[in-house]
Amino acid sequence: MIFGADIASMVLGGVAAGMVLFIVSVGLSVTMGLMGFVNLAHGGFAMIGGYIIVLVMRHWGVGFIPALAIGFVITAAVSMVFERLLYARLYKAPELDQVLFTIGLVFIFIAGVTVVIGPENQPLTLPPYLQGQLNLGIVRYRTYSIFLIAVGIVIVIALWFGFERTRFGAQIRAAVDNRRMAESLGINIDRLFSITCGFGSGMAALGGGLGAEFLGLDPQYALKYLVFFLIVVAVGGLGRVTGVFYASLIIGVLDFVLKKYLPQGGTLFIYVLTILLLLWRPQGLFGKPT
């Protein structure tokens, strides 16, 4: 019974971490797949959204759920402005220019947050109803982790429905698969880019806020977890919501287990496995062959 409870705890912890990875990474997957733009500043928007959520709760007394909505909206709006004023100028530029530009934005975000707010970690204070533990039968586990799993499931269902069963989702899938054909059919690609970029950054902000309780939130967040976001996108496949979801769960559980049993070098195995996977399937485990 104790052995079963230990396994259940590891799986739940890994799945909860995977849900946060999914919420942040799905926007990056769609924007990279749709726009063909190497947006390494995505983690920066996750950090900014997390800061907005934590600070409005602390200084304005806003509740946790409304704060998540505020972080989503503000970060999405800022991202859409960036997309029109900055990103659009580099869509036809070489990938190296896009990488240098967006990684430069990350350092600007880090410096700005450090100067304005400070280098200290910003703790997230959970509301009372998300504190404590729940009795799941074979194990008692953190209420907040169960909440993250529930939120992740709701989001993946909503995104799947939005991408697979709506006209806007069909336009995004068409642009991801064949941008020129989508344009010839009258789809406004510029408008699609702006909305998708804003939505993707809003999702990153949501993930930044939801994960602040156990991932932490400091100015180095944008670089600290960027590699994990990119690994999820690489394994899941560009523009594939379900692929990113499965990849996030796999990586979340694997990282949780490896850090428990190999705390000094568990993450190294994830990097090695990712390299081997991409050598075998460059399009990712769940992506379509190009």
Summary of the structure (lengths in Angstrom):
residues: 290
radius of gyration: 18.9
end to end distance: 47.4
largest distance: 61.0
contacts: 988
relative contact order: 0.20
helix: 76%
strand: 2%
